C-alpha cells in the first residue's frame, strides 16, 4: 500500500507527522457478521438458504419482502445455533430476548427495515457479556444478536463513482449472528488473531462454514487516543481485516487522531478506505419491537441441553491433547482442527500409548484417508516402530503402500521385508567408518547441530534400516568420548 493513497489532512493544517503521532493509543472494536450456513432455510421463512449457486432473485418469497398479510416465523434451529455460539464465547444467554425493527431506507433491504435485536430501550439480545482469550489477551464480547442478512448490492465500478448498482435479494433473510466486541483490540494483528480464533471456534461447532464467500464479514470501529470513532464497513473477509485496519490506523494518525466521526467503506481493489457518509446515530434507525414476532424464550434447561450436545471446540480439544497425551502443540492443533483425524486418533489412543508417534503418522500420512485403515491395524504399525522392529521411514512407506494397494499394513511390511537394524555394535562400527571419512564434519558436530544431523544423514544413507534415534544416541556418545579424551 503506497503512502500516496492516504488522504491528506486539509491544507490549513501542518503536514502530517506520522512519526510523532505513532504512539497514540489505538482502540478497535469489531462487529462480526456470521451467516449460519448450516441452516437449510432462512431466518424467518422457508426459502432455501443455499443461495450461492443460484441466479439472482431466485430464492425469495413474500415473507422475504414483508408483503402485506405475511408473517415471519423464527427458525428454531437458528436460535439453537446462536445459543451454541454464545456458549462457546462464554456469554450469558438470555432466557427471554426480543426482535426489533431497525429501520433504514437502502436498496439492499426489501422491507425497508431489518429484523434484528437491540440492547437498549428495553431490547434484549440473545446473549451478552462473554469473552474470547487470544494468546494471553482477553477480548470481551459485548453482545450477540440474531438478525437477517440484507440483500447483496453489486456496484458498477467502485462504490463512490458507480452510476448504478444491481441488487440480489437471495441473501435477504439469511440468518446472521452478529458478534460485537468491546474496544479491547489494540492493533490490526490482534484483530486478525481474534478473528481467526473466532472462526475456528464457530467452525468447530459445525454451524457455519467460513470458507464460503461472504459467510463471515466484519465491520470495525477504530479510534485513536480517545478521538472520534470511525466505522469501516464492508470488509468482506477476515483476510482483508488486517489490511483495512492498518490502512485506517495510519490514515487517522496523519490527522493526529483528530479524524471525523464517519462511516467509511473498505475498497478491496484499491486497498483504501473511502468516506461514505457521516456516521448514523442510533435514533436514525427508529428501533422498535417487531410486532409480528413473539419474544424468544429459552429455558435454562434448554441451554443445558444445548451445552451438553455441543461438539468440543477445536482449541479445547487441542489443549486436552497436549495435557492428556503429551502431544506437541503443533500435532495437537492439527489433529484437533480436523474432525476425521481427531476421532481416528481418539480411537487409536484407546488401544495404545504411543501417542506422539501416532499423532505424527496420522497428521503426516492419513489426512482425508483415515477411513481406509482400521485403528487396530494402524496401532499395530506404531507398535512396530516403538519396539524398534521397523523404522519410522519404513512405517510411512508401508502405510502409503497399503493405502495405494489396499493390502493390509502388516502384509506390506512382510512383503517388503522391512526391518530395522537395532544392533548397536553394527551401528557404532558404521558410525566409525562414516566419521573417519569426514573429519571436518566430526570436528564441527560437537557444537554445530547441522553438522551433527549431516553425519546422522550419512549413516542412514549407508544403512537405511538403522534407527535414526539409535544413530543419534550413539553418535552423541562418540562425540562425548572424543571430547573426554582431549581434556
Ligand atoms: Zn423467503
Boltz pocket constraint, residues with backbone or C-beta under 6 A from the ligand:
constraints:
  - pocket:
      binder: B
      contacts: [[A, 42], [A, 45], [A, 46], [A, 47], [A, 59], [A, 60], [A, 61], [A, 62], [A, 63], [A, 64], [A, 172], [A, 173]]
      max_distance: 6.0
